[in-house]
Amino acid sequence: MLVETIQTEEISQLDKLINEVVEQRKVIGIKLTVTAFQEKLVYTVLVMLED
């Protein structure tokens, strides 16, 4: 299993980046975390991929 990490402050950018990863490889799972950092939200996604 491989893990790709995507992190951004923009939800629209996050969607675009996730779609790029999903289109290129077989996805096993996705985990989303939202963190408040210096008065901004930071979105972090772990995309678990098949080898």
N, C-alpha and C positions, 0 to 999 in steps of 0.2 A: 504494500500500500504506500502511496505517495501522498503528501499533504502540500497543498498550495495555500499560501496566506495572502489575503487581499485586505488592504486597509485604506480607508479614505474618510473624509469628512462629509462628502456629498453623496446622498442616497442615490441620485440618478447616475453618478459615476460608478457607484458600487454595483448597480444593476448591470451596467454595460460591461464591467470587468468580469463579473460572474458569468454572464452569457458567453463571453469570449473563451473562458476556461471550459465551460460546459460543452460548447460546440466542438472543441478540439479533442476531448478525452471522455472516457467512461467514468462517470461519477458514482461513488459509493455512498457518500453522504455530505451534508453541508451543515456547519454550525455557525450561527451568527451571534456576535457579542456586541453590545452597544455600551460605550464607556463615556462618561462625562469627563472632559479634560480641558481645563482652562476655559470654562464657559462655552465649550463647543462639544458636540457629540462626535465621537470617533467610532466608526463602524469597522469591525474586524470580522472577517469570514475565513473559516478554515474549510477548504474543499478537499475531501478525501477522494483520491483517485485510484483506480485500479492500475497496477504496474503495467 
